Amino acid sequence: TFMILPIYNSGDTRGQGANMQIRVTRLGAFVITGQGKEPTKGPYFDMVFFGNPVRQQTACSVKPPPPANADSLELFGNVSFYPEYQIIPTEQKPIQYVVVLDASGSMSANFNGQCNNSGGVKQCANGPAGYPDVQVTGTGPDYYWTTQSERRIYVAKKALERLVRLSNMPGNTLKRDTNRPDDQMAVVWFNESVPAGNAKAFSNNPTNIINNITTLNNVNGNYRSQGGTNGAAGLYRASLLYNAAPKTVKFNGKDVTYKRVVLFITDGVSNQFLNTSASNLLGGQSGSTTYAKNSYCRNLGTLVVESASCQTTDVGLMYNGWDRPITQMIKTSQQYLRNATVNAEVFVIALSNIPSTGLRDGVPSSTNYFFAAEGLEIIDPATGKTNVDAIIDTISDKVTIGDCIAGPSGTSTGEISSAEFVDGTNGFQYPQVGEVIISSSTDTFIAPINADTDGTLSYYFASVPQGSYRMQAYLFYHHPLDPPNVMRMYSRIWSAGQAVADFTVDVSPSTQGTSFVQRIEQPLTLKLTGDVCPTL
């Protein structure tokens, strides 16, 4: 049906609102071909203009547009989403790190607990499930893995060097911020004992700190180790460093409080008693003879030092008035580091396949502060970056930025500007920011989500065979308040009050359209994939 409608000049109006007067300049012939609704502008009609109206007696001589392919239809729609972002604190405290590194003999093995320096491979430390029990003693001085870069001690030290370079210190460039005081770092290493000489005081000189890390425990070379495991003594020595260090630093005439952070790295069960009265903090080994006769732990014999449960007071009971080593380790963290006086955050990295007893739930500030590297993985062959390096990156970000806080996400938008998209993301170049995918049992069609000149988002399929399709969609967006270059993916479709991965769209003439053109409109609203603040 043709409609004759007035045409006016939008610049030739008088008055406002209900009193507005519009000058009609001409009449025109139109046919309505479709309708829809935009989130920001409201309902609309799609119309075809056929020119000046003809006299009634000749109207039937006007030829309509050719009919569309009855088997294929257009599918289109605007796209909106609920933007989310991470709130970044406006002020960041300087960080006062203490690194507490296990330098016991097992750190000279590879991540599978193997040594191969004496002809053949021997199980010289704890290994993954299914590997043999430990076959030799003297790991470190007598037995070690010959490929230095695969030893636990090497991987740990290189990861700590990375942490130094990520800190806000003179000469560093990765995270340098001269608008706040410098970070500091002290180093403690432990085996069965931790004398005062096993601690290096706080410094903000990256070169000196890296040298301390590299040369600590230098008995058999920089990347060999020896001795037992006294985690509680290492943590206690860290608390003594904090007690002797200032909590604040003068900066621009103000006293600025340090954020205190302990990073505890170990590869074994703590099995040496802490004696705070001894100069080296050693109270002896929690061996089989320290358990009650005929008890489960005593009957383990020499293997008791590898039993995490027996090294807790709950199972092994107290000895000589002392808690068992793992319980001592937990209490040292709680009472000497995570107390109101020191107020440190404590992170734990467990190397190799060791029991998490005490390491996951007791020593760290929370379970989100525990990280495990059961094996060694090279995640970037070009740089040699390992999975332990990646853990360091995560910890550095968490320490520097603080606990993740999600920004509000209660308002949707249908626009993305060029400044809110990083070209190259998923191979896209702006104005393409995403894709819509429809698929049936036989066909799959993909259309880009593009931003118009004003940033308005939409997609368009020119010809879709009739049928029912599973629709999916995703786009990428950088919120201006997010950290630089962070692109978040939005792929959960908001439908019927819930976010879903996909839904069914019916492409058929009965859905919408006229006798001339068949067009199906399906607006999309997307929500974030995952969470702004994932669990670490």
VEXTIGU-704022 format. One record per residue (C-alpha): x, y, z. Coordinates in steps of 0.05 Angstrom, whole numbers. Layout:
N
u  v  w
X  Y  Z
...
//
This chain:
536
u  v  w
0  0  0
27  68  -20
21  125  30
25  198  12
61  234  69
83  306  80
156  324  73
183  383  113
248  421  123
273  409  194
306  478  193
240  514  179
201  506  244
170  553  294
154  543  368
169  483  411
134  421  437
59  419  426
61  490  398
112  474  344
93  494  273
124  460  213
122  484  141
106  427  92
148  435  30
120  378  -12
85  311  -12
116  243  -27
96  171  -40
123  120  11
117  46  26
132  19  97
180  -39  93
196  -53  165
195  -28  236
237  -31  298
259  3  362
326  32  382
344  33  456
361  108  456
316  136  401
252  95  407
207  64  354
219  75  279
193  54  210
235  34  150
205  66  89
220  69  14
210  136  -21
180  130  -92
180  203  -110
123  251  -122
53  223  -113
15  206  -178
-58  220  -193
-105  168  -165
-127  142  -232
-55  125  -251
-30  99  -184
-40  27  -204
10  36  -261
68  45  -212
109  -18  -208
129  -42  -138
200  -64  -122
216  -136  -141
197  -186  -87
253  -210  -42
278  -281  -44
224  -318  -7
274  -367  21
324  -315  49
314  -257  96
355  -201  125
375  -206  198
400  -145  235
399  -108  301
431  -58  347
480  -84  399
487  -58  470
525  -82  531
536  -69  605
607  -42  612
648  -64  672
716  -43  697
764  -48  755
770  10  803
843  31  809
862  66  874
884  138  864
941  130  913
988  71  920
1030  59  981
1104  42  975
1116  -33  986
1163  -62  1037
1177  -133  1014
1210  -189  1052
1226  -249  1008
1233  -315  1048
1265  -368  1004
1273  -442  1018
1347  -461  1007
1341  -533  1031
1374  -590  994
1313  -611  954
1314  -544  918
1373  -572  878
1328  -624  846
1284  -612  785
1209  -603  793
1199  -678  788
1245  -689  848
1300  -720  806
1376  -715  806
1422  -740  751
1493  -718  767
1518  -787  790
1500  -830  730
1427  -844  716
1366  -810  745
1352  -818  819
1292  -796  859
1326  -747  907
1266  -706  930
1190  -707  930
1160  -719  862
1091  -722  828
1042  -777  843
1066  -843  815
1140  -826  821
1184  -869  866
1197  -852  939
1261  -815  953
1320  -861  938
1380  -823  964
1400  -772  1017
1447  -714  1011
1408  -676  958
1444  -611  943
1516  -625  962
1518  -697  935
1460  -702  886
1430  -650  841
1398  -640  772
1452  -623  722
1411  -575  678
1417  -514  722
1358  -476  692
1311  -533  711
1330  -535  785
1278  -509  833
1328  -461  865
1346  -430  798
1273  -421  776
1256  -389  843
1315  -341  842
1301  -319  771
1228  -307  789
1250  -264  848
1295  -224  802
1233  -210  762
1197  -186  824
1254  -137  837
1249  -109  767
1173  -101  774
1182  -61  838
1182  15  841
1256  27  851
1308  73  819
1333  45  753
1271  3  741
1226  21  682
1169  -29  682
1129  1  738
1168  64  757
1125  117  792
1162  177  820
1098  204  850
1105  157  909
1163  133  952
1208  77  929
1193  5  946
1241  -34  990
1260  -107  992
1296  -151  1043
1317  -223  1033
1316  -283  1081
1336  -354  1064
1326  -416  1105
1344  -489  1110
1343  -523  1178
1369  -460  1212
1365  -385  1200
1421  -346  1234
1423  -270  1228
1471  -277  1170
1415  -309  1129
1380  -242  1124
1397  -182  1080
1368  -115  1103
1319  -72  1065
1344  -37  1003
1316  0  944
1376  -15  899
1355  -67  848
1426  -87  831
1444  -100  903
1379  -138  917
1388  -183  856
1459  -197  877
1434  -216  947
1383  -263  916
1433  -295  869
1488  -307  919
1448  -327  980
1463  -397  1007
1527  -396  965
1558  -460  992
1558  -503  929
1549  -447  879
1493  -398  868
1443  -450  845
1457  -508  892
1429  -517  962
1432  -561  1023
1399  -575  1090
1331  -586  1120
1268  -545  1120
1250  -496  1176
1196  -451  1147
1176  -423  1215
1247  -399  1227
1248  -364  1160
1183  -328  1174
1205  -310  1245
1269  -279  1218
1226  -238  1170
1187  -211  1229
1251  -189  1263
1270  -150  1200
1203  -114  1202
1209  -99  1277
1275  -65  1264
1252  -25  1203
1212  40  1201
1139  33  1182
1137  101  1147
1179  143  1101
1182  218  1089
1157  238  1021
1141  309  998
1138  331  1071
1090  276  1092
1098  210  1130
1076  155  1082
1062  86  1111
1093  25  1077
1050  -33  1053
1086  -94  1081
1087  -158  1039
1120  -225  1053
1132  -274  997
1146  -344  1023
1173  -395  973
1183  -468  992
1186  -537  960
1180  -584  1020
1147  -603  1085
1172  -561  1143
1203  -611  1192
1250  -572  1237
1229  -541  1303
1233  -465  1313
1269  -445  1376
1265  -369  1383
1317  -371  1439
1371  -400  1395
1414  -353  1354
1403  -395  1292
1329  -407  1311
1338  -483  1305
1305  -528  1355
1323  -594  1322
1289  -642  1274
1218  -666  1285
1241  -738  1273
1209  -804  1292
1239  -806  1362
1202  -742  1381
1134  -778  1376
1100  -823  1426
1119  -896  1424
1075  -940  1380
1041  -879  1351
1026  -874  1276
1078  -819  1266
1133  -856  1304
1120  -919  1264
1134  -881  1199
1208  -880  1219
1251  -835  1175
1192  -821  1129
1158  -779  1183
1197  -718  1161
1158  -720  1095
1090  -729  1129
1055  -662  1130
1001  -686  1177
1051  -712  1228
1086  -645  1226
1023  -612  1253
1006  -610  1327
936  -636  1312
964  -703  1291
1035  -706  1318
1020  -672  1385
1068  -625  1420
1141  -641  1436
1183  -609  1490
1130  -555  1498
1134  -537  1424
1082  -543  1370
1101  -585  1310
1138  -548  1253
1079  -536  1207
1036  -511  1264
1095  -467  1286
1098  -440  1215
1024  -423  1215
1027  -389  1283
1090  -350  1265
1054  -321  1205
992  -305  1246
1025  -279  1310
1089  -246  1284
1072  -222  1214
997  -216  1206
989  -182  1273
969  -110  1287
1041  -89  1297
1073  -113  1232
1008  -119  1192
1039  -155  1133
1005  -189  1075
1034  -259  1067
1037  -296  1000
1059  -368  990
1088  -402  928
1093  -478  933
1142  -509  884
1134  -581  861
1082  -630  883
1081  -619  958
1023  -624  1008
988  -557  1016
978  -570  1091
988  -503  1125
1012  -471  1061
943  -458  1031
901  -443  1092
948  -425  1149
1009  -385  1128
980  -339  1074
933  -281  1088
878  -319  1051
873  -378  1003
876  -327  946
947  -312  968
969  -384  956
999  -406  890
1024  -474  868
1074  -491  813
1073  -567  814
1114  -572  751
1159  -527  709
1127  -497  648
1159  -450  596
1101  -407  576
1140  -361  530
1198  -395  494
1222  -329  464
1236  -299  533
1241  -362  575
1184  -338  619
1161  -394  666
1097  -408  703
1132  -386  766
1148  -319  732
1074  -313  715
1056  -324  788
1104  -268  806
1069  -222  756
1002  -238  787
1027  -224  858
1061  -160  836
996  -135  805
955  -154  865
1004  -120  913
1012  -57  871
940  -47  853
910  -78  915
848  -120  921
806  -117  858
743  -75  864
692  -79  808
662  -14  783
586  -7  777
554  -40  717
481  -19  722
475  21  658
480  -6  587
509  29  527
505  17  453
567  54  432
642  42  429
690  96  406
757  85  373
791  104  439
754  47  474
781  -7  428
853  -33  420
865  -49  347
889  -120  336
846  -150  392
824  -218  366
849  -195  297
796  -139  293
809  -69  269
762  -14  290
705  -2  272
696  -78  278
693  -95  352
661  -164  352
620  -216  316
550  -247  315
547  -320  297
485  -358  277
486  -433  264
438  -489  247
451  -562  238
476  -549  167
499  -477  162
539  -424  200
538  -350  185
581  -296  215
570  -221  214
615  -167  244
593  -122  300
612  -53  274
613  16  305
581  71  263
613  140  257
580  159  323
602  94  356
533  61  352
539  -14  349
501  -59  301
505  -123  260
474  -142  193
464  -208  155
443  -193  83
413  -261  67
396  -316  116
356  -377  95
293  -388  134
298  -431  196
316  -432  269
387  -413  289
430  -415  351
455  -344  360
520  -325  395
555  -258  399
616  -226  429
651  -159  429
713  -128  461
715  -63  499
765  -22  539
734  19  594
770  86  604
774  72  679
806  3  669
881  -6  672
915  13  605
902  -34  546
857  -80  586
806  -107  536
746  -144  566
704  -193  527
628  -189  530
594  -252  504
537  -270  551
471  -251  519
421  -218  565
355  -253  552
293  -263  593
325  -237  657
388  -278  653
455  -279  618
463  -339  571
516  -363  524
467  -369  465
394  -369  448
349  -389  390
327  -338  338
272  -355  288
284  -329  218
218  -332  182
172  -284  144
119  -288  198
166  -256  248
165  -187  216
161  -155  148
116  -132  91
98  -157  23
160  -123  -8
219  -136  39
228  -189  92
273  -163  149
283  -193  217
306  -148  273
339  -179  334
371  -130  382
426  -158  427
449  -138  497
513  -170  522
544  -178  591
616  -190  612
648  -258  602
672  -280  671
684  -229  726
723  -164  731
754  -192  795
767  -267  783
791  -311  840
866  -315  838
//
